């Protein structure tokens, strides 16, 4: 993983301001030094692993920021592919410190790639390359990255590059070529970076010098460049996919083209600026607006009173959709396992199904009823059509549910039952959907892509918050009380918890102890209460909202009654040292909903405030596990430091 090198051991307690040559310890480093270092290896390893994770996350953020800069100022009146080409590749040049960059796009009808090359007079010229020809064509054919270091002229396949250079007056010295894929792995294009530049100020290349290589081009793209461009190309693939989709949107619904483009660019701009201060709520609002727009457009086609689209997340084996559950509220994501209700049958047979009866009297429960059971009691479903959308690879992308086919009159002043079409959904409706499936699929695949992009952004932000928390704890001065305070503050921020406690093991007394503001020292028996149970089992514990429904909530209710607090959800996790020895337990109470809410008012007990109606997630558990590893390192360092000072 790493090598730590120590040079020139000094005599102990010497004044280092003197001549350092006179301060060298003649005995040098000793076996005792080695033994002291061996004790520090596990915590140092943990710290270095955290640094590596941060370094990788920083590279991803850097690539995302570069692409955001490229797309932020796209004209809101159009989604011009040529402009995207220019802006994206200018960003790639800046990110990779390349001299030239080109984005080649695939045109399958002609089995080639094309791009626009800027000319000396300011115009641009379209250039095409057949699949399999040249470095770009080979990358497009194989789908594999290609890196050629300095000097490219020594490469066995460089003859075409040499002839082209001689003709255009340029000198190609190094190259990085990488495919751009859509979320399904389909090739959209190839990014080509030419001539990694050395850092510093150098003149522009002079064609008169050909074939000599200028000093600034005597550099090569490396593995870090390749990894950064891979992240960059993933984002580029999302943008290209969406740029293609807006034409399909125009054909699908009878709306003005500018409105489609505006909606498209609103979401694109939202995601491009995601490295800034956009809230998660803004991401979901943008995605919900577009998803709702498509649902309404398709629903009108069949005269359905309501339509919902559920997209498949194949990684998690769940369907997801977005709903606004309260008037004026924000959209929230609802997930449904694929092995529940009618989804199981539809996923298996991959065929549509019409239910022209009240679903309460049959076994075919629609996804809407599973997602929002309380709403279906207020909204009766008299008939519904379930239609799966399958892509060209035979993979299920989404399920569209249409509820309550209406008759032609559709007078809204009448009760819903009076407006229902007595025939319900028919084979004609199914045929209409089949004819439009090819138009819907790329749009919904785009939604899947953006959903993954939002999750990526959430992950990047979580990593940033995690690193801040780890950094804060790592900077403590090894004083147990300061460690307690820093850990509790950082854990609250990391998980958006209302309260947090770090319980430390007291092996002398055989229990847990902590220091709470305004209360002082508190103790907890191992095996008693949630924290004590986690200390005993050394296994994490997550209790979702509402904790009062848990069979072991008796002690929590008693404590809450005494303190005037309301415990609604809990995440408890052990803190272990590198050898697996228990050091403590982190206890987080009450996951808070995102947003600005007041502090909890004890006078409201036992009523539950709306912002406490949330639960800790698997991601919270995962990040707290990483965080607790670092807490364990800090606690171990504190203990080791005390031992070293005690022995010195």
N, C-alpha and C positions, 0 to 999 in steps of 0.2 A: 504493500500500500504506500509506504513512504520510508524515507531514510532520514534520520536525525543525526546531524554531525556536530560534535562539540570540539572546539579548538582551543588550545592554550589554557589549561586549568591554572587559575590563580591561587595564591596562598590565601587561606581563610582570613577574613577580617582585615585585609590589607587595604590601604588607601589607593584606589585605582587611578587617582590623579597623578601619582608618581610615575616615574618611567616604567612602562608596562613590562619591559624586558627584565627588570629586577624583581618583578612580582610573580613570575612564573613559579609554580609549585614544582620543585625538582622531582618529586615522587610521581608527578603526572596523575592520570586517571587510575583509579584502583578498583579492585573487586567490590569494595563497599559501594563505590559509585554505581557499578553495574547493578548491584542488588537493589539499591534505592530506585534506579530507573525501571527495573523490572516491575516494581510495584505500581509504577505510573503508566505502564504500557496500556492496560485495558482502558482507563479513562481517556488517555491521549488518542487511542484508536477511535473511540466513540466520537470524540471532537472532530477528528480528521474526516470521519465518515460523514458527519454533518456538513463539514466544509465542502466536501465533494458534491453532496446533494445540492447545496446552495449554489455552487459553481454551475452545475448543470441547469438549474432553474434560471439562473441569471442569463445564460446563453439563450434559453428559450424566450425569455422576456425581451432580450435585445433584438432577436429576429422578429418577434411580434410587433415591437415598437417601430422597427424600420418599415414594416409593411403598413402599419397604421398611418405613418407619415405619408406613405405613397398614396393611400386611398382616401385620406381625410378630406382632401380638397377636390374630389371628383365632382364635376358639374352635375347639379341635381336635375338638369333637364334631359340628360341622356346617360346611357350606359355604353359608351363607345368603346369597342374592343381595342381599337388602335390606341386610344388614350390610356386604357388600362395597361397595354403592352409597354408604353413609354414610361409611365409612372412606376410600375412594378419593377422594371429592370433598372431604372435610375436608383431606386431604393436598394436593390440587390448590389449594385456597384458600390454604393456608399457603405453598406453593411460589410461587404467582403473585401473592400479596398482593391477592387478589380479595375483594370483599365477600360474594359469594354464588357457589355452584357447584352444578351439577346434572349427574348422569350419566343420560342417557336411553338405554334399552335397546330394541332393535328387536324387535317381535313380527310376524313375517312373515304369520302366519295372518290377522291383523287389518289388516295394512298400515299399522301405526302405531308410535309409540314411547311408552314409559311410564316413569314414575319415581314415587318416593314423596317427597312434600313434607312437611316437618315442620310441625306446627300449633302454635299458641300453648299449647295444653294439654298438649303433650308427645307427642301421638299423631301419626300420619302418615297422609296421604291420597294415594291413587293418582290420578295425573293422566296423561291421554293426549293425544297430539298426532298428527294424521294426517300421513302422509308428504307433503312438499311444502308444508305449511302453517306459517307463521311462520318465524323464523330457524332454529330447530332442524330443522324439517321440510325446509327447503330444503337445509341441509347434508347431511341424511340422503339426500335425493333426488339431489344432485349429487356427493356424496362429496368436496367441496372445502371447505377451511377458510374461515371468514368472520370478519373482524376489522372492527369498527365503532368508530372513535375517539370521544372526547368531542366534541360532544354528540350522542348517538344520536337525540335528538328531531329533529335536523335531517335525518335520513336519510329518503328518500322512502317507505320501507316501514315507518315507525315507528308508524303509527296503532294497530295491534294492541297494541304495547308500551305506548303511552300509555293506552289504555283499560284494559289489564290493571293498569298501575301505579295508575291512579285508583281502581280497584275494590279492590285489595289494600293500598293505602297505601304505595307504594314509588316510588323514582325511579331508572329505568334510564338510565345516562349513557354507558357504554361496554360492549363485548361482545367475547368471543372464543369462537367455536364451532368445534369440530373433530371429524371422524369418528374412531371407534375401529374398527379393522379386525383381523380375525384374520390369521394368517400367509399365508393364500391370498388376502387382499384382500377378503374378504367382510365386509360391514358388520355390526358387533355393536351399535353404539350411537353416541351423540354426547355429547361433554363440552361443557358450556355454562358459561362464566365470565362473571359480570356485575359491572361496576363495579371497575375497577382503582383501588385506594386509594393516595393519596399517603402517603409515609412519615411517621410521627409518631403521636402520640396524639390521636385525635379522638373525639367522642361518637358514639353510635349514631345512625343516621338517624331523624329525627322525621317521621312521616307528615304532621303538621300543616303542614310546610314545603312540601308538594307544591304546584305543580310546580317550585319553585326547586331548583336543583342545589346540594347542600352542597359546601363547599370540598374535603373529602376525596375526593369523587368526580370532581373536575376533573382527571382523568388518563386515559391511554389505554394499552391493551395494544400492545406493539410487536413487531418482528420477532424479537427475542430471546425474548420470551414465547412466540411461536408455535413457535419451534424447541424450546424447553424442553418445551412441552406436546406436541409431536409425539413426543419421546422418551418422555414420561410416558404418552401414549396407547398407544404400542407395548407398554409393560409392562402397561398395563391390559388390552389386548387378550389378552395371554397369560394373565392371571389369569381373565378372563371365559371364555375358551375352556376352561380347565381346570375351572372351576367347572361348566360345562355337561357336561363329559366324565364327571364322577364318577357321574352317573346312568346313563350308558351302561355304565360299568364294572360297576355293580351288576347290570345286566341280563345282562351277558355271562357272569359267573361266579357260582357258587353259594357266595358268601362273605358274611359279615355286613356290612351297610352301614357300620357304624362302622369296620371295618377298611379298607374302600375309602377312606372319608373321611380316615382317619388317614394312609394312604399318600399320598393326594393332597396333604394339607396338609403332610406331611413334606417333599415335594419343593417345594411352594410356599414354605414357610418357608425352605428351603435357598436358593432363588433370591432370595427377598426380602431375605435377610440377606447376599447375596453381596458387598455393598460392605464388609462387615466382614472378618473374618480367616479365613473358610472356605477350606479347601484345595481344590485342583482334584480331589483324590482323593475328597472328600466329595460333590462334584457328581456325579461319575461313579458313585459307589456308589448314590446315590439314583436316578439314571436307570437304572442296571443292574438294581436291585431291581425297579422297576416293569416294565421291559421283560421281565425274566425271568419275572415273575408272569404277564404276558399270554401269553408264549410257552407256559408250562406249561398255562395254562387252555385255550388253543386246541388244544394238542397232545393233551390228554386227550380232546377231542371226537372225534378221529380215531384214538385209540389209537396215536399215534406215540410211539416210544421217546424221540425227541429232536426238538426244534423250535427253529429259529432265525429271527429276523426281521432282515432287512437293509433299512434305510431309505435312500431316495434323497436325496442332496444334489445338487440340480439345478444349483446354482451351480458346484460343482466337478466335476460329471458323474461322481460316484462313489457307490457304495453304502457304508454304514457300519453297524457294529454294535459291541456291547461284549461282551468275553469276559474271563473270569478264567482265565488260562492256567496258573497254578500254584495248587495247593491252599493256601488261606489268603492268596492274593495279592489285589491290587487289580484292578478291571476296567480293561482298556485298550481303546482304540478301534482298530478295524481297518477300513481302507478298501480297496475293490476298484473298479477302473475298470469302467465300464458296458460297455466293449467287450471283456470277457474272458469266456470260458466260456459257460455257459448263459444268463447275464444278457443277453447281446446278443440272443439269440433271443427271450427272454421280453419284453424291452423293445420289440422290433420288432413281434411279433404280439399283445402284450398279452393273452395267453391262458395258462391253466394247462397244465402238462405232467406226465405220470406216467411215471416210469422204474422199471419193476418188474424190474430186474436190477442186478447189481453194477456200480457206475459205472466201476470200473476196466476193465471190458470194453467200454465204450462211449465215445462222444465227448462225452457230456453231463456235464461236470464240475460238481458242485454248488458253490455259493458257499462253503460251509463248507470244502470241500477247498482252495479258493483262499485263504481267509482263514487257515486253520490247517492247512497241509499235513502237519505233523508229527503232528497229532492224529488225522487220518483213517487213518494207518497203524496206530494203536492202536484206533481205533473203526471197525469194518467197516460199510459201508453196503450193504445188500442190496436196498433199494428206496427210492425217495423221490418226493415230490410237490412240485412247485414251483408256487406260487400267487401271481400278481400282484394287488395291490390298487390299483384305479384310482378316482380321485375323480370327482365330478360334472362336472368340467371336462375329463375325459379324460386327466388327467395321472397318470403312475405315481407312487405314494407309497411303496410298499414291495414287497418280495418275501418271502414266507414259505416256508421250506423245512421239510418234514416228512420225518424219516428213520425207516426201519424200522417198518413197520406191524406191530403185535403181534396175536397171536390172543387170544381172549377169556380163556383161562385165565391167561396172563401170570404164570406161577409164576417168581418172581425167582431161585429157587435153580437153575433150569436155565440153560444157556448161551444167549446171545442168539439164535444161529441156530435153536435148538429152539423159541424163542418167537415166531419170525417168522410172520406170517399168510401162508400160501402164495399167496393171491390177490393180496396186495399192496394198494396203494391203488386205489380204484375210482371210477367215475363218481358213485356215491352220496356218497363223501367230497367230491368236487368240488361237488356240489349243496349239501351242508351248509355248506361254506365260502361259497358264493355267497349263501346266505340270511343269513349273519352278517357279510358284508362291510361293510354299512352301519353296523353297530355297531363294527366294528374301525377303520374309516377315521378317525373323529374322534379316537380315542385315539392312533393312530399319527401323525396330523397334529399332535397335541399334543406328542408326543415330538420330532417334527421342530422344533417351535417352541421347546421347551426346549433342544434341542441347539443351536439358533441362539443362544438366550439365554446359554447357557454360553460359547459362542464370543465373544459380545459382552462378557461379563464378563471373559473371558481377555484380550480386546483392550484393555479399559479398564485392567486391571491392568498389561498390557504397556506401555500408553501412560504410566501413572504411573511405572513402573520406568524407562522410556526417558527421561521428563522428569527424573527424579532423576539419572540418569546424565549427561544433557546439562548439567543445572544444576551437578553436581559438577565436570565438566570446565571449564565456563565460568567457574567461580570461581577457577581456577588463576591464579597470578601471572605467567604467561608464561615461567616458568623451564622449559627443556626437560625436566629430570629430574622436576620435579613433574608436568608434563603427562603424561609416561610413566607415572608411578605412578598418577595419577588415572584415566587412560584404561584401564589394565589392570584396575584394581579395578572400575571401573564396567562395563566390557564383560563381565567374569566374572559379575557380578550380573545384568546384563541378559539374558544367554543361558543362565545356569546352567551355565557352562563350568568345567572343573576348573582350567585354566591359560589365561592370555592374555598376549600380547606385542604391543607396538607397535614396529614397525621403522620407523625414520626414514631418509629418503634423504640420503646425503652426496654431493652433486654434485661436491665437490672430489675425492673418492676414487672416485666412481662405483660405490658399493655401498650396502648398508643397514646400520644400526647400531642397537643397543638397549642398555639398561642393565638387568641382571637382578639381583634380590636375592641376596646371598651369592656371586654369580659375577662380577659386574662387567660391563664392556663386552663385547658380542659383535658380530661382523660377519658379513654374509651377502652373497655375490656375487649381483648381479642375474642372473636366469635359472637359478640353482642352488637346488635344494630347492623346497618348495611356496611359501614366502614369496617367494623369488627369482623363481619362475615367474609369480606374480601381479603382482609389480612390473614384470616385462617385458611381460606381456599386458594389464595393467590391467583384468583381468576377474576377478570373484569365483570362488572355488573351494570347493565343498562335497564332502567325501569322507565317506560314511556309515560306520557300523560294518559290517565290521571293516576299518580302514584297511590292515592288513597284507595284505589280499587285493588291494590296488591295485597295478597293474603298476609304479608309480614309488615304491613304499614302501621301496626298498632303503636309502636314506639315513636315513629315519626309524627303521628297524630298527637300523641301526648306532649312531645316536645314543642310542636307547633302551637298547641293550645297555651302552653306556658309562655312562649316567646311572642305570640301574635303573628307568626309567619305562616305562609301557606306553601308547603312542598308539593310540587306538581310533577316533576320529572327528576331523574337522577342518573349520573354516570360516575361510577366508582372504579378506580383502577389501581393495581399494586405498583409500587416503585421498587425495582430490584437493582442490586449492584451487578457488575459484569459476571459475577460468579453465581448469580441466581438467588442470592440471599436477600430476604425482605428488609427493606429500609423504611418503608412507609406506605401510605395510601393517599391518593388524590381523590377528593370527593367534590363533585360539581352538582349544584342544585339549580333546577329551573332554567332550562333552555328558553331564551327569550326570542320572540319573533323579531325579524328585522324591522327597523324603524325607530322613530323617536317616541319613547314612552316614559311616563313618570316613574319614580321609584315606588316600590310596593308600599302601600299604606296599611299598617297593622290594624287600623280600625275596620278594614274591609273583611278581616278573617271571619268565617272560613270561605268566603266567596273567592272565586278564581278570576283574576284579571285576564283580559283577553290575551295580553302579550305573554302570559305563562302557558297558554294552550299550545304547546309545542313540545317536541321530544328530541333528545340527543340522537344523532344518526350514527351509522356505521363509519362515516368519514370522521366524525368527532372522535370516535373510539380509536380509529387508526392514527390520527394526528396526536391524540393524547398518549398513545403508546410510544410514538417517536419522542414526544416531549418528555415523557416520564423516563425514557432511556437517558436523556440528557440530565434530568433531575437526579437520577441515580448516579451519574458520573460526578456531578457537583457535590452531592452528599458524600460520595466515596472519597473525592479529593479533600473534602473538609476533614473526614476521618483520618485519611492518610497524612494530611498536613499536621494534624494534631499529634499523630504518632511520631512523625519525623521530628517535630519540635520537641516532643517529650523525650526522644532518644538522643537529641543533639546536645 
